[in-house]
Amino acid sequence: MHPESSPSPGLGVPRPGAGARPERLGPGPDSTTPPGSIGEAGRPVPRLGRPSDPYSPANLRRMARLRWLREAGLLLTLSSVLAVISYYAWRDAVRLGPEARPSSTRVGAPPAVSPSPEARQPRRSLAGHHGLGPPPPPSDSGPPIEERPPVPSPLEASPVAPTTAPDSEPPPPGVQPLEDAPHQALRANEIAQHDGSPDLRRLPTLKAPTLPGPPAPTESEPETPIPTPSSSPTSNEPPRLLVGDEFGRVLVSRLYARTPMGPIVLLPDGSLGWPDGEVPTTRPFQPWSSRRLSLALRSGPFRGFRVVERAPYLVLTRGSDRFAEDAADLLQGLYRDLVECLEDGDLSISEPEFPLVAIIFPDEKAFRAYRPVDPDVRAYYEGSTNRIILFEESDQDRLAPELARLRRPQAIAHEGVHQILQNIGIQPRLSCWPAWLVEGLAEYFAPTATLPTDPDEPEGWGDYGRGNFGRVNPFHMATLMDLRHPVPSLAPFPPAVLSSSPQDPGRLALDASWVRRLLLQTELSPTDYALSWSLTHYLARCHPEALRSFLLALGRHPPLEYRPPEYHLRLFIDTFGLSPEEAPRRIDSHLSSLRYERVPFYGVRFEQAMGPGRSRRAVLVSPSPIQIDHWVRAQTLPDGGPVRWWATPFDSRTLARHSCEAWLLSSSP
């Protein structure tokens, strides 16, 4: 018989009154005995409970209630999350209200209106010295922002609040926390200013955000004081301003300086900007970390660059890893040794507030495409963005590899000194310092050790750091030798090409009044760098205490406070007790007592195409790379074709001269 056709142990028993409902096979839900088990005496094991029917009305009602409770709990959770988000958004709006909304009443003349970026451009033109001059009349374009008359000190001025935007203005951007700041750092279009005179026209214009507020009052209503953040009038901390970037986001900036043309603010990435209005805030100013700044730069203007980090330096490169690591090591060692040296000199040093950034382009073409600079510039410190910009290799470096190897690390260290001094509290950014001192300090601390002659290390950069601070720069000594005793070039050129000396229209000479001329100069030529180094070297070795006092006096001047060259000349005479007429003799005596390693004489061959099958040639023998660069630029005719030149080192001037003469008379390149 089939097992299901007759009663058998373990089969379910119909409930009383269940009618003809089908029997359930197997144990009930509460049974612990497996189906088909048989108890003692062959009788079925009794059930511990009755099987429940999931489709019974009672179970269906219970399941419906549970499902309703689950859905209600889910809705309650979502409502709570939305309520929390709404609360924090409302709280941020309430916090911004008192600091950005003007009073509902005022008296006096109607507020001045901040011009739009397009209308503001003439306003930022330089007038007088360093762009300081009377402000232009207000414009009717742009968001209405109240401005107070400029005050001398940026720390004593109270920021003013904006009025509300007219009804025709688009909805204002939401104020976002610093975590939502843009991933692209704001950038200034500033060309390198090596003389300490910043070009304020190059600073980027930042939009002032328009925040919600009460309706604008009429002119007939009485005036009440404009509310300002409670911390600004009484605190020594500079005021903070909200500024907008090109993405419509809002950043917290810090007031850096005031000019008659408007305020200059410091941004979280360390760059400077020029807001087109003032929106004060009590939010804290938080500089970006190295990681955040790296992400911002690589997602913005330097996409595709790799990062080499050597605290406090952040090096971004698109060239070789070897070059970037060498540059990062050089800059890190330079920072450490320079800070230690200045602290030993009893100068007050502060930690850099921002990561120190260096940008390395792979070649000269990409370097000059980023920012137009003079042809002889290999690297520069960009004061507006607080970054060093340089390139790894050029076509000319392949033609003169010896010169390139010698100059490359020194150029990086030179710009590193500029950056370090302006980030540790010695030289305030945008300050008016004499050009000879700015470049003289950079040259004094920048010389790297002479490269090793071991052929197994052709790419080595030699030693650098504190052991070389103040070391005699043999290339500057060679330049000074050429300036004092000009040697005629082998192919003179027309006097109109160069500012010439009596001995040779292709060379420069040094007169007895060079110290006074250097002290009054605001722009330096390439040869003036060697003169600035010699003057700074003499002062640092023979008048160290007076040089320290001179640096402290200049460091007390606030940014953008103009000082004419005559002021610096008087300060120099009063501090050092040295007249410009007496200084050349003392400097010559000091330099003649120094010992240094002689540099080779370079035979320079110059060739410029002048048409089909025609070219002009010239040669020069000089131990000075600076003089060689100056000479090559002077020989380059603007209406000529491409230029090629080579520099080959020789042990003596005679050997270099014979080689150049042979090339000049030959037809081979």
MARGU-938270 format. One record per residue (C-alpha): residue in one letter; y, z, x. Coordinates in steps of 0.5 Angstrom, whole numbers, padded with zeros to 4 digits, always signed. Last residue first. Example, Ala and Ser with C-alpha at 12.3 -4.5 7.8 and 13.67 -1.06 7.14 Angstrom:
s-0002+0014+0027;a-0009+0016+0025;
***
This chain:
p+0149-0075+0156;s+0148-0081+0162;s+0154-0085+0164;s+0155-0081+0170;l+0162-0080+0173;l+0163-0073+0169;w+0156-0071+0170;a+0157-0071+0177;e+0164-0068+0177;c+0161-0062+0172;s+0155-0061+0177;h+0160-0061+0183;r+0164-0056+0179;a+0158-0051+0177;l+0156-0051+0185;t+0163-0049+0187;r+0164-0044+0182;s+0158-0040+0184;d+0151-0038+0181;f+0151-0043+0176;p+0150-0042+0168;t+0150-0049+0164;a+0155-0049+0158;w+0154-0056+0154;w+0159-0059+0149;r+0158-0064+0143;v+0163-0066+0138;p+0163-0071+0132;g+0168-0076+0131;g+0176-0076+0133;d+0182-0076+0129;p+0182-0068+0129;l+0182-0068+0137;t+0177-0063+0140;q+0180-0061+0147;a+0183-0054+0144;r+0177-0052+0141;v+0173-0053+0147;w+0178-0049+0151;h+0179-0043+0147;d+0171-0043+0146;i+0170-0043+0154;q+0176-0038+0155;i+0172-0033+0151;p+0166-0035+0154;s+0169-0033+0161;p+0166-0035+0167;s+0169-0041+0167;v+0168-0049+0170;l+0171-0054+0165;v+0169-0061+0164;a+0172-0067+0159;r+0169-0073+0156;r+0172-0078+0151;s+0167-0083+0147;r+0167-0090+0146;g+0161-0094+0143;p+0163-0095+0136;g+0169-0090+0135;m+0172-0084+0139;a+0166-0079+0140;q+0167-0073+0143;e+0164-0070+0149;f+0165-0063+0153;r+0161-0061+0159;v+0162-0054+0161;g+0159-0051+0168;y+0159-0044+0167;f+0160-0039+0173;p+0155-0033+0172;v+0157-0026+0171;r+0159-0021+0176;e+0156-0014+0175;y+0161-0009+0174;r+0165-0004+0179;l+0172-0001+0176;s+0178+0000+0181;s+0181-0006+0180;l+0181-0005+0172;h+0185+0002+0173;s+0190-0001+0178;d+0191-0007+0173;i+0192-0002+0167;r+0197+0002+0171;r+0201-0005+0173;p+0201-0007+0166;a+0203-0001+0163;e+0210+0000+0166;e+0214-0005+0162;p+0210-0003+0156;s+0213+0005+0157;l+0208+0010+0157;g+0209+0017+0155;f+0202+0016+0151;t+0204+0019+0144;d+0212+0018+0144;i+0211+0011+0147;f+0205+0009+0142;l+0209+0012+0136;r+0215+0008+0138;l+0211+0001+0138;h+0207+0003+0132;y+0213+0004+0128;e+0216-0003+0131;p+0210-0006+0129;p+0212-0005+0121;r+0208+0001+0118;y+0206-0001+0110;e+0202+0004+0106;l+0196+0000+0104;p+0191+0006+0105;p+0194+0013+0106;h+0197+0014+0113;r+0193+0021+0116;g+0189+0016+0120;l+0194+0013+0124;a+0196+0020+0127;l+0189+0022+0128;l+0188+0016+0132;f+0194+0017+0136;s+0192+0024+0138;r+0185+0022+0140;l+0189+0017+0145;a+0193+0022+0147;e+0187+0027+0149;p+0183+0021+0152;h+0189+0019+0157;c+0186+0016+0163;r+0179+0013+0161;a+0180+0012+0153;l+0187+0009+0155;y+0185+0005+0160;h+0179+0002+0156;t+0184+0001+0150;l+0189-0003+0154;s+0183-0007+0157;w+0180-0008+0151;s+0186-0011+0147;l+0187-0016+0153;a+0180-0018+0152;y+0181-0019+0145;d+0188-0022+0146;t+0184-0028+0149;p+0181-0030+0142;s+0188-0030+0139;l+0190-0024+0135;e+0194-0023+0129;t+0199-0017+0128;q+0202-0017+0135;l+0208-0012+0137;l+0203-0008+0142;l+0200-0015+0145;r+0207-0017+0146;r+0209-0011+0149;v+0203-0011+0154;w+0204-0018+0156;s+0211-0017+0159;a+0208-0019+0166;d+0206-0026+0164;l+0199-0028+0163;a+0197-0036+0164;l+0193-0040+0159;r+0189-0047+0161;g+0189-0054+0159;p+0196-0056+0161;d+0195-0053+0168;q+0199-0049+0173;p+0205-0049+0169;s+0201-0046+0163;s+0200-0049+0157;s+0200-0048+0149;l+0195-0054+0148;v+0194-0060+0145;a+0201-0062+0146;p+0201-0062+0153;p+0196-0068+0154;f+0190-0066+0157;p+0187-0065+0164;a+0180-0067+0166;l+0177-0063+0172;s+0180-0056+0169;p+0185-0053+0173;v+0184-0045+0175;p+0188-0040+0172;h+0189-0034+0176;r+0191-0028+0172;l+0188-0031+0165;d+0182-0033+0169;m+0181-0026+0172;l+0183-0023+0165;t+0177-0027+0162;a+0172-0026+0167;m+0174-0018+0166;h+0173-0019+0159;f+0166-0023+0160;p+0164-0017+0165;n+0165-0012+0160;v+0166-0005+0163;r+0162+0000+0160;g+0166+0004+0155;f+0160+0006+0151;n+0154+0003+0154;g+0150+0009+0155;r+0152+0011+0148;g+0148+0005+0145;y+0145-0001+0147;d+0140-0004+0152;g+0137-0011+0153;w+0137-0016+0147;g+0130-0019+0148;e+0129-0026+0146;p+0127-0029+0153;e+0122-0023+0154;d+0117-0025+0159;p+0122-0029+0163;d+0124-0022+0166;t+0132-0023+0167;p+0134-0017+0163;l+0140-0018+0158;t+0146-0014+0161;a+0147-0008+0156;t+0151-0009+0150;p+0159-0008+0149;a+0161-0006+0142;f+0164+0001+0143;y+0170-0001+0147;e+0170-0008+0144;a+0171-0005+0137;l+0176+0000+0139;g+0180-0006+0142;e+0180-0010+0136;v+0183-0004+0131;l+0187-0002+0137;w+0190-0009+0138;a+0191-0010+0131;p+0196-0004+0130;w+0193+0000+0124;c+0195-0001+0116;s+0190+0002+0112;l+0186-0002+0107;r+0180+0002+0109;p+0181+0009+0112;q+0180+0009+0119;i+0177+0015+0122;g+0173+0018+0116;i+0166+0016+0117;n+0166+0009+0113;q+0172+0005+0116;l+0170+0007+0123;i+0162+0005+0121;q+0164-0002+0119;h+0169-0004+0125;v+0164-0001+0130;g+0158-0006+0126;e+0163-0012+0127;h+0163-0011+0134;a+0156-0009+0135;i+0154-0016+0131;a+0158-0020+0136;q+0155-0016+0142;p+0148-0018+0140;r+0150-0025+0139;r+0154-0026+0145;l+0149-0026+0151;r+0144-0030+0148;a+0149-0035+0145;l+0152-0036+0152;e+0145-0037+0155;p+0142-0042+0149;a+0148-0047+0150;l+0145-0053+0147;r+0141-0049+0142;d+0146-0044+0140;q+0151-0050+0138;d+0146-0052+0133;s+0147-0045+0130;e+0143-0039+0129;e+0142-0032+0126;f+0148-0032+0121;l+0153-0026+0120;i+0157-0022+0114;i+0158-0015+0115;r+0159-0011+0108;n+0164-0007+0105;t+0166-0011+0100;s+0173-0012+0100;g+0173-0010+0108;e+0169-0016+0110;y+0166-0015+0117;y+0166-0021+0121;a+0161-0025+0124;r+0160-0032+0128;v+0168-0034+0128;d+0170-0039+0132;p+0171-0044+0127;d+0175-0040+0123;v+0173-0038+0116;p+0170-0041+0109;r+0166-0036+0106;y+0159-0037+0103;a+0158-0044+0105;r+0160-0042+0112;f+0154-0038+0113;a+0150-0043+0110;k+0152-0048+0115;e+0152-0043+0121;d+0144-0042+0120;p+0139-0037+0117;f+0144-0032+0114;i+0144-0025+0115;i+0148-0020+0111;a+0149-0013+0113;v+0150-0007+0108;l+0152+0000+0110;p+0150+0005+0104;f+0155+0008+0101;e+0159+0015+0102;p+0158+0015+0109;e+0158+0022+0112;s+0164+0025+0114;i+0167+0026+0121;s+0173+0030+0124;l+0174+0028+0131;d+0173+0033+0137;g+0171+0028+0142;d+0164+0031+0142;e+0164+0029+0134;l+0166+0022+0136;c+0161+0021+0141;e+0155+0023+0136;v+0158+0019+0131;l+0158+0013+0135;d+0151+0014+0138;r+0148+0015+0131;y+0152+0009+0128;l+0150+0004+0134;g+0143+0006+0134;q+0142+0004+0127;l+0146-0002+0128;l+0142-0004+0134;d+0135-0003+0130;a+0138-0007+0124;a+0140-0013+0128;d+0133-0013+0132;e+0129-0012+0125;a+0133-0018+0122;f+0132-0022+0128;r+0125-0021+0128;d+0124-0022+0121;s+0127-0029+0121;g+0132-0032+0117;r+0134-0030+0110;t+0136-0023+0111;l+0139-0017+0108;v+0140-0011+0112;l+0141-0004+0109;y+0144+0001+0114;p+0144+0009+0113;a+0138+0009+0114;r+0135+0003+0117;e+0132-0002+0111;v+0130-0009+0112;v+0131-0013+0106;r+0129-0020+0104;f+0134-0025+0101;g+0131-0029+0096;r+0137-0028+0091;f+0143-0026+0095;p+0149-0027+0090;g+0145-0023+0084;s+0138-0021+0084;r+0138-0019+0091;l+0145-0016+0091;a+0143-0011+0085;l+0136-0010+0087;s+0139-0008+0094;l+0144-0003+0091;r+0139+0000+0087;r+0134+0002+0093;s+0140+0004+0097;s+0143+0009+0092;w+0149+0007+0088;p+0155+0011+0088;q+0156+0016+0082;f+0163+0017+0079;p+0163+0022+0074;r+0165+0021+0067;t+0172+0024+0065;t+0175+0017+0064;p+0181+0013+0064;v+0182+0006+0062;e+0187+0003+0066;g+0188-0005+0066;d+0187-0011+0069;p+0183-0008+0074;w+0183-0010+0082;g+0177-0009+0085;l+0174-0006+0092;s+0166-0006+0094;g+0162+0001+0095;d+0157-0001+0090;p+0159+0004+0085;l+0166+0001+0085;l+0172+0003+0088;v+0179+0002+0085;i+0185-0002+0086;p+0191+0000+0082;g+0197-0005+0080;m+0202-0010+0082;p+0207-0004+0085;t+0201-0001+0089;r+0196+0004+0087;a+0190+0006+0092;y+0183+0008+0091;l+0182+0010+0084;r+0174+0011+0082;s+0170+0007+0078;v+0165+0008+0072;l+0162+0001+0070;v+0162-0002+0063;r+0158-0008+0062;g+0161-0015+0059;f+0157-0019+0064;e+0163-0021+0068;d+0164-0014+0070;g+0168-0008+0066;v+0172-0003+0068;l+0172+0005+0066;l+0177+0009+0071;r+0176+0015+0075;p+0182+0019+0077;p+0182+0022+0084;e+0179+0029+0085;n+0184+0034+0087;s+0184+0036+0080;t+0190+0039+0076;p+0192+0032+0073;s+0186+0029+0073;s+0181+0034+0070;s+0183+0034+0063;p+0183+0027+0062;t+0189+0024+0059;p+0192+0024+0053;i+0199+0021+0052;p+0205+0025+0051;t+0208+0025+0044;e+0213+0020+0042;p+0216+0019+0035;e+0214+0014+0030;s+0219+0008+0030;e+0215+0003+0034;t+0209+0003+0030;p+0203+0006+0031;a+0196+0002+0033;p+0190+0004+0029;p+0186+0009+0031;g+0181+0008+0037;p+0175+0004+0039;l+0174+0002+0046;t+0177-0004+0050;p+0174-0005+0057;a+0179-0007+0063;k+0176-0013+0066;l+0176-0013+0074;t+0180-0018+0078;p+0176-0019+0085;l+0180-0018+0091;r+0183-0024+0095;r+0190-0023+0093;l+0190-0017+0096;d+0190-0020+0103;p+0188-0014+0108;s+0192-0013+0114;g+0188-0009+0119;d+0188-0015+0124;h+0181-0017+0123;q+0182-0019+0116;a+0175-0023+0114;i+0176-0028+0108;e+0176-0024+0101;n+0173-0027+0095;a+0171-0020+0093;r+0164-0019+0090;l+0162-0015+0084;a+0154-0013+0085;q+0149-0016+0080;h+0144-0012+0077;p+0149-0009+0072;a+0149-0002+0070;d+0144+0001+0065;e+0143+0007+0069;l+0150+0008+0070;p+0150+0010+0062;q+0153+0004+0057;v+0159+0004+0054;g+0159-0001+0048;p+0163-0008+0049;p+0169-0008+0044;p+0168-0013+0038;p+0172-0019+0039;e+0180-0018+0039;s+0183-0021+0033;d+0184-0014+0030;p+0189-0012+0036;a+0185-0008+0041;t+0187-0001+0041;t+0192+0002+0046;p+0190+0004+0053;a+0190+0011+0056;v+0194+0012+0062;p+0192+0015+0069;s+0195+0021+0072;a+0198+0020+0079;e+0198+0025+0084;l+0192+0022+0087;p+0194+0015+0088;s+0201+0018+0091;p+0207+0014+0091;v+0208+0013+0084;p+0208+0006+0080;p+0211+0006+0073;r+0206+0008+0067;e+0202+0002+0064;e+0200+0002+0057;i+0194-0003+0056;p+0194-0009+0051;p+0189-0014+0052;g+0191-0020+0055;s+0197-0024+0054;d+0204-0022+0052;s+0206-0021+0060;p+0210-0016+0063;p+0215-0017+0068;p+0213-0018+0075;p+0212-0011+0079;p+0217-0010+0085;g+0214-0011+0092;l+0208-0009+0096;g+0204-0015+0098;h+0202-0013+0105;h+0209-0014+0107;g+0214-0018+0103;a+0211-0021+0097;l+0204-0023+0097;s+0201-0026+0090;r+0198-0021+0086;r+0203-0023+0080;p+0202-0030+0081;q+0194-0029+0079;r+0196-0024+0073;a+0197-0030+0068;e+0190-0032+0069;p+0187-0025+0069;s+0190-0023+0063;p+0197-0020+0063;s+0197-0012+0062;v+0202-0011+0056;a+0208-0006+0057;p+0208-0001+0052;p+0214-0001+0047;a+0220+0002+0049;g+0222+0010+0047;v+0218+0014+0042;r+0210+0015+0041;t+0206+0017+0035;s+0198+0016+0034;s+0196+0019+0041;p+0192+0014+0045;r+0185+0013+0045;a+0181+0013+0051;e+0180+0020+0053;p+0179+0023+0046;g+0175+0018+0044;l+0170+0017+0049;r+0166+0024+0048;v+0166+0022+0040;a+0163+0015+0042;d+0158+0018+0047;r+0156+0023+0041;w+0155+0018+0036;a+0150+0014+0041;y+0146+0021+0042;y+0146+0022+0035;s+0143+0015+0033;i+0138+0015+0038;v+0135+0022+0035;a+0136+0020+0028;l+0132+0014+0030;v+0126+0018+0033;s+0126+0023+0027;s+0126+0017+0022;l+0120+0014+0026;t+0116+0021+0026;l+0117+0022+0018;l+0115+0015+0017;l+0108+0016+0021;g+0107+0023+0017;a+0108+0020+0010;e+0103+0014+0012;r+0098+0019+0014;l+0099+0024+0008;w+0099+0018+0004;r+0092+0016+0007;l+0089+0023+0006;r+0091+0023-0001;a+0088+0016-0002;m+0082+0019+0001;r+0081+0025-0003;r+0082+0021-0010;l+0076+0016-0007;n+0072+0022-0006;a+0073+0025-0013;p+0072+0018-0016;s+0065+0017-0013;y+0065+0012-0008;p+0063+0016-0002;d+0057+0019-0005;s+0055+0026-0002;p+0048+0027+0000;r+0046+0034-0003;g+0045+0040+0002;l+0040+0043+0007;r+0035+0039+0005;p+0028+0041+0004;v+0022+0039+0009;p+0017+0035+0005;r+0010+0038+0004;g+0005+0036+0008;a+0002+0043+0009;e+0008+0045+0014;g+0014+0040+0014;i+0014+0032+0015;s+0019+0028+0018;g+0020+0021+0015;p+0028+0021+0017;p+0030+0026+0023;t+0031+0033+0021;t+0038+0036+0022;s+0040+0035+0015;d+0047+0035+0013;p+0049+0028+0012;g+0043+0027+0008;p+0036+0025+0010;g+0033+0018+0010;l+0033+0014+0004;r+0037+0014-0002;e+0034+0013-0009;p+0038+0008-0014;r+0042+0011-0020;a+0038+0011-0026;g+0040+0017-0029;a+0044+0022-0024;g+0043+0027-0029;p+0039+0032-0024;r+0040+0028-0017;p+0034+0023-0015;v+0030+0026-0009;g+0031+0022-0002;l+0024+0020+0001;g+0022+0025+0007;p+0015+0025+0005;s+0012+0019+0001;p+0012+0017-0006;s+0009+0010-0007;s+0012+0003-0006;e+0016+0004+0000;p+0011+0005+0004;h+0007-0001+0002;m+0000+0000+0000;
***
